[in-house]
Amino acid sequence: MRSNILIAATALQLTACPSAGPVAPVADSSATPEATAPAAPSLSADVAASATASAKIEPPPPGPDSGHGGRLFDQFYAEQGVKGGFKPDDAKTKGKADGTGGPSNNGTLPSTGGAPMLNDAGHDYRLKSLFGWDLKGRDGIYGPGYMNKAYAVNKNLLLQKGAVPDFVALLKKGDLGVPSYASVLDESAITAVAEFVVATRDRQLPHPDDIFELKKGSPNNYVLKPGGDATRGKAAFAIKCSACHGDDGTRELFDDGEFSLGSHARQKAYEDWFKIANGQPGTAMLSQVSGSGKERTQAILDLLAALCDRTAFGLGKAKGKDVSDRDPRCGAYLK
């Protein structure tokens, strides 16, 4: 068991806590925590020894550097910034472009035909909004069979053939429902997003189908896949995550105080897998996993399995409710 924990620990990259600077608002996301200053993690002697020992073990060769591309996919203007700033036009004011920045300086991006594309549907021009946290567009969790987001596009990136240059061309030109990003992202940024998409499709990076399964009738329309090891995940959390989130994941609250880290992961793992895999746009939180796509997937599943323990990772001061005993999202991981 000890060797398994050490192996799991090597699949996690040690990074700094997210910066205390402002983070752009993120719809249906855990991206804007109510943060307090992080304290040093309190590790047991066994876990501390594991952390020291794991530092001596050479990790597997890293896969593609997906973090930046994934964070741009999540929210490009928080991750990279846009010259002059970028604030999407307000979706509440239908038919009116009242944002700032972008090529028209009104918080819009051009459609594939060149005309300003309004934010009336509330996508905020984020690729994650258009394609979902699972990159599948209307085929996925944001599609009409599940969450039915009005802004989800009819294009499944994980079924698209082609190489990185083909996806670069798509992002530059745009498509039906997808704006052109050429005016706000440079060649290197667009290439990073394209590399992230291709590597995810080809399982060089974690693939959403290996993390969770879409399931009608389940809250938020998903269930976690089996195969996670909660014991490894808990040990990895103590080494990797507790410095920022606290030993029990309650130091920072999310979504205006509704969720602790644990309760968020128990209810929105369809999003949290992406944050673990890529990091949080515009902060010091980078990708939390390394190695091959299979190794990264295992590390993510282990962490999510651990966070299904309501006693070890409780609500803290979160205002929202936790999951019930029979909630299907965690499945057999739920404690």
N, C-alpha and C positions, 0 to 999 in steps of 0.2 A: 504493500500500500504506500509506504514512504516513497519508493522510487516512482510510483505513479504520480504522486503529488509533485515531486521534483520535476518530472517531465512536463506536467501541466504548467508549472510555473515558468518554464523556459519558453512556453508559447505566448507569454504575455510581455509586452514591451513596457518598461518602466518609464512613465512620462510625468510631467508636472501636472498639478491640479489646474483646472480651467482658470483663466485670468479673471480678476475681479472687475475688469472693464465692462462696459455696456455690451450687451448682445442684442442684435436685432430681434424683434418679436417673431416668434415662429408659431404658425397655426398648428393646432392639434399636436403639439410637440412638447417634449420635456426640456427644451433648450434654454429656458430662462429660469434657472433655479433661484430660490431664496437662499442665498449662500451666506455662510459665516466663515470666518477665517479658519482654514484647515489647521488641525493640530497633528502632531506626529501620531502615527498609528500605535495602538497598544497591542503588541503581539505576544502570544504565549511563547514560552521558551522553545517549544517544539517547532512552532511556525517560524520563529525568528531563525532557528537553526536551519530550517528548510530554505528560507530566503537566502541565507549566507551560502549554503551548499549549492543552491541552484545557480548562483552567480558564477560558480566555477565550471558549470556545464555549458558546453558550446551549444547554442540553439541551432535548430535546423536552418539551412540557408533560407533567407527571406524570399517570399514571393514578390509579385509586383508591388511597388510602392503605391498602394491604392488610396491612402488616407486623403491626400489633397484632392484627388479626383472625386472621391466619394463625398467629401465635404462641399465641394463646388456643386455637385449634384443635389445635395441637401439644400443649401442656400448660398448661392454664388456671391451675393453682395455682402453677406456677413463674412464669408471666408476670404475673399480677395479684395472686396471693396470695388467701387466703380468711380471713375474720375468724376468729381463733382458730387459724389454721393448718389445713393439710389434709394428712394422710398416709393414703393409701388403705389399707383393710384388707388384710392379707397374703393373697395368693392361695394360699399354701401351706397355710393353715389353713382348709380347706374348711368352709363352713357356719357360720363364726364371723366376726363383725365386730370386728376388733381394731385398727382404725386410729384416727385422731384427726381432729376437725373435721367440718365438714358439718352439716346440719340435725339429725342424730341424735347428733352428736359421737362418732361411731365410725368415721369414714372411709368412710362410704357416702353415696350419693345416692339419692333416691327414684325408684322406677320411675314409669311414667306413671299407675299406679293409686295411687301414694302410699306403697306399702310400700318399706322399704329394699332397695335392689338390691345384692347382694353382689358382691364382686370375685373370685369363685371362678375365673372364666375367665382372669383376669390382664390385663384391659383397663385397669385403673387409672383408669377413668372418662375417659380421654383420647379426644377425638373422633378423633384420628388413629388410635387403636387400633381404634375401632369402624368407621371408614370407610376406613382405610388412608391411606398417603401420597398415593394417587391419588384419594381422595374417593369411591371407587366401591363401598365395602363388599364384599360377597361377589362382586360382578361383577369386582372388581379384583385387585390383586396379593396381597391378603390372603385372597382367596376360595378355595374348595375346589379350583379348577382350577390353583392356583398355590401360594402358601405355606400355605394351609389353616389360617389362624389361627382358633381356636375362638371368639374374641370378635367376629369380623367380622360385621356386621349385614346383613340382606337389604334394603338400601336404597342405591341408587346416587345420590348427591347431584348428579352431573353429568347425570342424566337426569330429575331432578325439575323439574316446571314450577312456576311461581309467582314472585313477587317477594320482596323482602327481608322484608316483614311475614309472609309465609307461612313462611319459614324461622325467623324469630323465634318464631313460634307453636310450631313443631316443637321448637325447643330449650327453650322454656319448659315445654311439656307433656311432652315425651318421646315415645317410641314403643316398639314392640316391640324390646327389646334396647338401647334408647337411654334413659338416665335423664333426669330433669328437671333442668335446670341453673338454674332460676329461683331456687333457694335459695342458690346460691353465686356467681352472676354477675348483676351489675346490668343494667339495660336497655341502657345504652350498650355494655357488653361483649358482650352477646348480639347486639345490632345489628351490632357490628363483625365478629363471626363470620359472621353471615348475609350481610353485604355482601361479605365475602371469598369465601364459597361462590358467591354469585350472579355476582360478577365473574369468578371462575375458570371457572364453567360457560359464561359468555358470552364468554370469551376477552378480556375487558378486562384480565385478568391472565394470566400463563402457565398454560396448560392442560397437564396431564400427558401427554395424548396427543400433544402437539407436542414433548415432551422424550424420552420413551422409549416403547417398544412392549412389551407383554406377550408373552412367548415361552416356551412350554413346552420344557423340555429345556435351556434356557440357565441357568447358575448364577443363583440368585435370580430366575429367571423373567422376565428383561427384557433388552432390548438398547437402546442409545441410538439415537435417530433421526439420520439424516444431516442435513447442513446447517450443522454447527458449524465454526468457523474457529479452529483451534488457535493460529495465529499471533496473531490478535487476542486470543484468550483468554489467552495467555501474557503479552502486553503489559499486558492489563487486570489480570491477577493481580499483576504487579510493582507496579502503581500502587495497586491496591485492597487486596490480600490479604496481601502480603508483610510488612507491618509487624507483623501479629499471628502469621502462620503461618510466617514465614521465607521466604527467597527460593525454597527448594525444597519448602516445605510440610511440613517435618519438625519444626518447633519445638514443636508441640503434638501429642501422641498421643491416640488415641481408643479407647474401649471397653477400658479397663484396659490400655492400651499395645499393643493388637493392631494398630492401624492408624496409619499416617501419614495426612495429609490426602489425598495422592495415592492411596494404596492403598485408602483408604475409598471415595473417589469412583470408583475403577475397579471396585469390587465392590458398592457400595450407592448408585449414582447415583439410584435410585428414591427414596431418602431425601434425598440431598444437594441435589437440585434444589429441594426444599421449603425447606431451610435457606438456600440462596442467595436464594430468592425472598422469604422472610419474616423471616429472622433466627433467633436462638436465644432461646427463652423465658427470661425472668428475667436476661438479661445485656444488656450495651451493644451487642451485635451485632444490628443492625436489618436490614431488607431491603437487599440489596446491589445491587439493580437498580432502574431507574426508566424512565419513558417509557411508551409504549403497551404493550399486552400483547404485540404482535409484537416490539417492541424488547427488552422484558424477556426474552422467550423466546430471542431470538437471543443476548443477552448470557450467559444461563445455558448454552446449548449451547456457546458459544465457550469458556467456562471449563471445562466438563466435558470438552470435546475436548482442551483443553490438559493437563488433569490425567491424561489417558490416556497421557502420556509418562512411562514408568518411569525414564528417565534424568534428565530435568529435575525430576521430582517423585517421588523414590525413597522407600524405606522408612525411611531414617534408623535410629533405634534401635527401631523398631517390632518387636514380637515375632512378629507374624503373617507369613504368607507372602503374596507378591504374586501377581498373576494370571500364568498361563502365556502363551506366545506366541500360542496359538490361542484364548484366551478370547474368547467372542463378545460380551461385554457392551459393550466399547468399539468393536468392529467395526473399521472402517478407521482410526479415530483411534489405535488402540493402537500404541505404539512401545516 
